[in-house]
Amino acid sequence: MPTYDYYCDANGRTVEVSHHINESIGSWGELCEQAGIGSGETPADAPVRRLISGGAVVSRASLSNPEPACGSGACCPSGVCGFPK
């Protein structure tokens, strides 16, 4: 399920939630319910807006030709990279 950031002008908070792409959240109360958090002193009907966030772009080439862990093309002789020899 995709993750979205919503911002509430009434309290200045940004909250991250996961929901289906065809769902939308329009109020602070709906956002709090979806996120499983308390609404605090902010009115439940306070409007929220979904923020535009940059998604991670994964190219097909990077999936089929992963970069080696180290510049040497193999594991680090010292094991510093965290991969076993």
ABEGO torsion letter per residue (X at the ends): XBBBBBBBAAAGBBBBBBBBAABBBABAAAAAAAAGBBAEABBAABBBBBBBBBBBBBBAAAAABBBBABAAGBBBAAGAAGBBX
